[in-house]
């Protein structure tokens, strides 16, 4: 995954013409768990499930893992991401 700059006009410079978002990550400083969520226009957020798509071998996000599996038929498993402190 590559970070991209945030745009105030989500469809600008977007070849697909659909809104995109780059600021999705949150870190729990007590547990160092990394999670993701979409931000809504009203300032809320929608939590995302980070998962390993076993059918294609990639790492993806979805708002509903069961719906993803049921709709696409892919094998998938949820993934937890945890940062490791630098032992300097």
N, C-alpha and C positions, 0 to 999 in steps of 0.2 A: 504494500500500500504506500502511496506517495501522498504527502500532504499537499494541498492546493490552497491558494489564497481564497479568503471568503469574499463573496460578492454581494453587494446590496441589491443587485438585479440578478437573481438566480439563473435566468435563462440567457444572460449575456455570455458570449463566447462559448456557448454550450452547443456542440454539433447536434445533439439530440433534441434540443429545444425544451428540455424539462428541467425543473428545479433540482439543484444538487446541494449538498451540504458537506463541509469539511471539518467542522468543529463538533465531533460526535463523542469524543472520549472523555471519561471521568475516571479519576483515580481516588480510591478510598485510602487516605493517608494512614489510617490505623492498620489496614490489612494488606495494603499495596495491590489490591484487586483492581484490575482494569475493566471497565464496562463501557458500553456504548449506548447512545440514545439519540433519536432525532429530535430536533427542537421544533416546536409548533409555532406558527405565526403569532399566537397569543402569549408566547413566553413559556409554555409548558413543555413537557418532554414525553416521548414515547420510548420506553425501554426496548432495546434490541437484543436478540439472542445471537451470540457469536457461535458459529457452528462449523464443523468440518464436514464437507460434502464428500462422503466416501465414494460416490459414483464418479466424481470428477477429480477428487484429490485436492480441492481448494478450500480456502477459508472464506466464509461468507457471513452475512448478517440477514436477519429477518425479524419482523415483528411477531411472527407466529410460526414456530418451527413445525408444529403439527400440520398446519395448513400448507406450508411449503412442501413437506413430504407427501401429503395427500394429493396436492395439485400436480406436482412434477414427478412423483414416484421415485425420487432419489433417496438413497440411504444417507442418513445424516446423524451426527452426534453432537450434542452441545459441547462447547469448549469453555473452560475458565482460563482467563489470562491473569497472571500474577507477576508483578515486577519484582526483581531481585535486587536488594540493596548492594551497592558497590562496596566491597570490603576493604577500602583503602586504609 
